[in-house]
């Protein structure tokens, strides 16, 4: 089984930036499409960004142009650079690999992002 550990969240003012990190216990990011999800209170978990094994990226419309997903296969790490943050970005953020478009591994604990003045 693979363990996923997310970090980098925090409290930030609107317009601010954060960089999230996801470390996997073994190399999964170079072999699979992987993505960042988020879950806001009372809402379903949603996929906000993904990166394929060959580097193609895809973003939800709500974050396009503001978030950038990347990965470092040598470090078993994936990142999410979040700029121009909005209050509606407030959520717990999770990472996972995807197979057939669905999250594959058990979820980590996530990292809380709160955007508020």
N, C-alpha and C positions, 0 to 999 in steps of 0.2 A: 504494500500500500504506500501511497505517496502522501507526505505531509506538506501542507501549504501554509506558509506563514506570511501574513500581510502586515505591513507597517507603514508609517509615514503620515497617518491621518492627524487631525487636530482641529482646532478652532481657528478660523481665518475670516477676515472681513470680506465683504463683497468686493470683487475685483482682484482679490489676492490669488496666490498660487500655492500649490502643494505638489509634491512628488511622492507618489505611493510606490512601494516596493513589494514584490511577492517573491519569496524564496521557496523553491521546491526541494524536497529531500533527495531528488535525483533528477537527471536531465529529462524533462518532458517538453520543454518549450521548443527545442529544435526538431522535435519529431511530430508535433501536433499543432494544430491551430489552438491558440490559447486566448483567453479573454479576461476582461475585467467586468464584473457585474456590480450592481448596487441595489440596495433595498432600503427604501425610505419607510418610515413608520406607517403602517396601515396599507402599504402597497406591496405588490409582488416584486420579486427580484427580477431585474432586467439587465440584459447585456448592453454595455455602453461602448465597448471597444474590443476589437479582436485583431489578432495578427496570425497569419498563416505560417507554416513551417518554412515557406520561402520568402516571407516578409511582406506579403500583401496585407494591408490594414483596412479595417472597416469600422465605421463609427455610427452610433445612433445620431439621428438628426439633432437631438437636443444638445449634443456635446461637440458636434462637428466644428472644426475650426478653433476649438478651445482646448481640447484634450489631445494628447499624443501618446500612443502606446509604443513600447519598444521592449526589446529583450536582449539579454546577454547570456547566450547559451553556455559559455564557459563557466559562468557563475550560477547557472540554474536560476536565473533571476529575470523577472519581468517588471517593467515599470509603467506607471501612468503619470505623465506630466499633465497637471491640470492648471490651466490659466484662466483668467477672467471668471473666477468662480462666482456663482450666483446662489442665493438662498435655496433655490430648488435643487441644487446639487447636494444638499445635505442628505446623508445616507450612510449606511455601513457599506463599505466597499470590499468585495471579495474577488479572488482570482481563481481560475480553474482552466484546465485543458478541456477542449471540446472534441467530441467524436460524434459524427453524424449530426452536428449542430447542437448537441446537448452537453451540459457539463458532465464530466466523467468521474472525477475523483470526489472523495468526501470533502466537504467544505472546511476551510480553516475558520479561525475565530473572526476574521474580518478586521477592518480598521475604520473607526468612526471619523467621518468628515462632517464638520459643522461649519456652515457659512452664515455668519450673523454679525451684525454691527453692534 
